[in-house]
Amino acid sequence: MEAAKEIQPSRRASGPLRTLISRQDLERRIDELAAEISRDYRDSQRLVAVGVLKGSVFFLSDLLQKVDVPLEVDFFQTSSYGAGTTAGEVRIKKDVDVPLRGADVLLIEDIVDTGYTLSTILGLIRFRGAKSVKLCALLDKVDRREVEIPIDYRGFKIPDLFVVGYGLDFDERFRNLPYVAVPEDIPAELG
């Protein structure tokens, strides 16, 4: 998950939200992704789905309930080291608990932005000896990409907008919205 820029508490989004992707469109696309994943992994001996916390939780839950092959579920959480550090420096806050060696790993992410954090996570999973590694991302901000990241299962390509809902947050708020939205009063430096 890309690190959020730090903002002052007085600059929180509190105004109207514009729906970018409706609940119905999310459900339809998740059904399609689940069918693709089920087909592609039907012969897998061991599939491990790894969600990137916190943003992927809603997407992961809805998606994996519709995947019809046996799988294990685990989570990974990262953060940037802090202000003023080089892009791509990532700290592991929560590592996976299950061994990945020899497993088919499906990494599930809410949004692909610059690609730095996902590049680190994907590299680590490969280093640990996964048999295969694929990425499933709900949202893809292609215009923000700085590191090439192959997305095997993509929900939606979106423009370079700050979005919230369906797991995505603004200062930990709005994660529980059942759709993806654009806050209308986001500070300019975040939009």
N, C-alpha and C positions, 0 to 999 in steps of 0.2 A: 504494500500500500504506500502510495506516495505521501510524504510528510506534508501536513497542513501548515500553511504559513501562520505564524503567531499573530494574533490581532488583539487589540485592547477590548475589554469586556463591553465598553460603551458602543462598540461598532458591530454588534451582533445583528444578524439578519432577523427581522421581526415582521416584515411586510408580506405582501402577497406572493404566492408561488404560482408559477406558470408550468402546467403539465407538459413535460417533454415526451415521456413514454407512459401510456396509460397502463393500468393494471391488466386490462384485457390483452393489450399488445405484449406485455411481459409474459402472461400465462401462455399465450399462443407460441411465442418464441421459445420459451422454456420447454414446452411439449416437443417442439421440433429438435431442440438440442438434446433432450433426453433420449429421443428415438435414435439420433445419430450416435450418441455415446453408447447406448445399449447395443446397437448393431456393431460398432467398431470393437467393442470389448467382449463380445459374446463368447469368445474362446480364451479369454484371459484366465490364467491360472490363479492370479492374485492381483486384484485391482485395489489400489489405495487412493482414495480421494482426499486431497489435502486442501483445506480452505485457508485463505489468508485472512486473519482476523484484523479488524472487527467487521469490516465492510461486506465481506462475502457471506455472512451468516444467513441472511434471508434468502439470497439467491441459491446458495448451497443447499439449504433445507428444501426449498421448493423443487429444485432440480433433481436431487438425489432420491426424493420420494418417488420420482417417475422413471428412474433408471432401473431396468429390470434384470440386472446382473448382480451377483453377489459382490460386495465390496466392503472395505474397511474405511473408516472416516477418522481423520485426524486434523489438527490445526497447527498453523505456523503464524507467528506474529513478529513483525519487525518494526523498527523505527529508525529515523535518521539520528545521527549522533547529536546534532544540535546546530544552532545558528552559526553560520560562518564556516562550516565544514565543506569539503569537496563533495559535489554531487556523486552519488553512488556509494557513499559510506553508509553502511547499514549495520544496525545492532539487532541481534536476535533477542526478542523479549520472551518468546515462547517457542520452543522447538517441538518437532513431532515426537511422539512417544513410541510409535511403532517403527520397526526397522524397515528401511526402504530397499535394501539390497535385493535384487531379483524381482522386484514388484513392478507392475505397470502403474505409474503414478499419474494421476490426473490432478493438476493444480487448478484450483478454482479461485478466481479473483473477481472483485467487483468492477474495477476499472483499470485499464492500461493507459498510462499517461506518458511520462518521459521514458519509462522502461528501465530505469536504473535499478530500482528495488527488485523488480521481477527478474532481471538479468542475474542478480545475485542469488535469489532463491532458486531459480532454475539450475544455475551452475552448481549450487550446493547439493541439490537433489541428484543431479547427474554424478557428482563426485562420490556420493554415498552408494553408488552402484545400482541405481534403478535400472530395470530392464528397458523401460521406455518412459518418456516424460512428455506429456501433452498439456497444453494450457487451454482452459475454458474461461473466457472473460465475458462478463455481462456487457460491459461498455468498452468501446475502443475510441480514444481520442487520438486519432492518427496524426492530426496536425501538431500535436505536442511531442511526438516521438523524437527522442535523441539517441536511443539505443534500439537497434533492430530486435524486435521480439516477435517470433512467429506465434500467431494465435490459431490454434487448431479448431476451436469451437468459439465462435464470436456471436454474442447476442445482437448488439447494435453498434454501428459506427455513429458517433455523435460529433457535433462541431465543438470547437474549443470554448465550452461554456462551463461555468461552475455549477455542478448539479448536486442535488440532495435527494434523499428518499431511497427506499428499498435497500437499506444498509449504508448508504452514503450519508455523511454528516457534514454539518457546519458547526464546529465547536461542540461536537457530541450531540447536537440537536438534529431532528428530522429523520433519523435513521428508520423510524417505525412507519413512515409514510408508505402506503401500498403501491406507490407509483414513483417514477423519477421526475423531478421537477427542477426548475430554475428559479432560485429566489430572485425577486425583482430588485431588492435593495442591497445586494452584496457590494462591499467596498470595491472600488475600481481595481485595486491591486490584486484581488482574488478572482475577478471575473475574467 
